[in-house]
Amino acid sequence: MGDRLSVRASDDELRAVLHLSLLPGIGDRKLAELRECFGSARAALDAEAEAFVRVAGRAALAARSSPAVRQRVAQTLTAIEQEGLIARVAGGPGYPAGLHELSDPPQVLFVRGDEEVTQRVCVAIVGSRKATEYGLRCATAIASTLAAHGV
C-alpha cells in the first residue's frame, strides 16, 4: 500500500475529514478552516462544543454525534475499498502539491488508476453539463493538443 491512506479505522484523519464533510454547512472551505483552527479534522471533531460552534455553527454541532453520519462514513470507507480507490487528505502524504495552489483545494481527493499521474503537470477541462457541439469540439481539440505535448 505504500503511503496510501488506509481506509480502515486506523486512519483517523481520513475518517474525521469524511465525518466533518457530511455535516450541514461544511464544504471544503469550512473543512479547511476547521482543520486549520483545531490542527486536524480529528481535533475538530473532538473539540469542545462551544469552540466547535464558533467555527462550524450549531447545525454542524447538532449533527456531529449523529449515528447516521457515522453510518455514512462507514459506508463511504467501504465504497472506497470496494472501488479500489485511493484517498488522499490535503496536507497528507501523496496529496498533489499543485492542488494546494488552488484558492479552495479539495480536502480529500479520491484517485482511481495510476496515482503517479496526480504528481505530474495536469490540466482539468471543466465545462457545462449541457455542452454545445462547438464546446465539445473545442474541448476535444484542446485536450488532444495538450496530450500530444505530454500534459
N, C-alpha and C positions, 0 to 999 in steps of 0.2 A: 504494500500500500504506500510505501514511501512516506512523504509528509502529507499525504491526503488526509483531510479531516475525516475522522471516523464518524459514522452516523449512529454509533452506539451511545448508550447513556454516558460513557466516559467522556464524550466530547461535550462538556458542559457549556462552553461558549456558543457552539452552534445551536444547541438545544435552546439556550437562552435567547439568542438572536431570533430564532424561529418563533419562540413564545411571544416575545415583545412585538414582533411584526404582525401577529394576529390580534393584537389588542386594538380597540377602537381609537382612531385618531393617530395611530402610529404608522407613519410611512418611513421611507428611507431617511429623510432629513431629521425627523423626530428621533428615529432609532439611533442615528449618528450622534445626535445631541445627548441622548441618554447614555450612550457608551462613553462619550467624552466626559460628561458630567460626573458619572459614577466610576469611571475607569474600565468598565466592562459591562457587557449585557447581563452577565450573571450578577454582578454587584447591583445593577439597576433593579433586577427582579427581587433581590434580597433587601433593597433599601427600605428604610422606614417609610410608612405611608405618607407622612407629611412631606418628606423630601421628594418622594416619587411623584406626588400630586403636583408639586410646583413645576416639574418638568413635563410630565406626561398627561396630567389632567385627571379629573375624577372618574370619567368613564373608563379610562385605562386602568385605574386603580381598582375599580369595581370588578373588572374582568380579569385582573392579574391572577387571581387564585381560582379561576373558573375551571372545573373539571373538564368542561367542553373544550377549552383552549388546550389543556394538557393532552386531551384525546387527539385533537387536530395536529399537535406537534408530533405525537407518536405516529399518526397516520402519514404525515409528511416524511418523517425519517424512514418509515417502512417503504414508502414510494421511492425515495431516493435510492435505497438499497436495491429494490426490485428493478428499477430502471437502469441501474448501473451508473448512476450519476456521481459526480464528484462535487462536493460542496466546499466552497472557499469563502471564508469570512473576511471582510475588509480588515486590513491590518495584519492578517494572519499569513502563515506560510502558503506560498503558491498563488496568492491573490495578485492578479496582474497589476504591476506598478502603474501602468498607464491609466488605469481606471481611477486612481487616486487624484489624477489631474482634473477630473470632472468636478463641476461645482456641486453635483449631487450624486456621488457614486453609489452603486447598489451595495447594500451592507452584506448581502450574501449573493454569491454567484454560483449557479449550477452549471456544470460542464458535462457534456457527453462527448465521447470520442477522444481525439488526440489533444490532450490538455496543453501540450507544448505550444500549440497554435496561439494560446492566450498570452504567451510571453513574447511573441513576435509583433512586429508592426501590423496592426489590423485596422480595418475600416468597416464601419457598420453603415449600411444604407437603410435609412428609416423613411418610410413614406406612408401614404394613405392606405387604408384597408380596401378602399374602393378606387384603386389606381386606374387612371385612364390608360388606353392603349399606348399613347405617346409617352406617358410616365414610365410604363413598363419597359418600353424600348430604350428610353434614356437610361434607366437604372441598369438594364442588361448591358448596354454599351459601356457605361462607367465601370461596372463590376468586371466586365471582360478585360478592359484596358488595365485596370488595377491588378487583376490576377496575372495578366501577361507580364507585368513588371514586378512580380513577386510579392505583392501585397495581399 
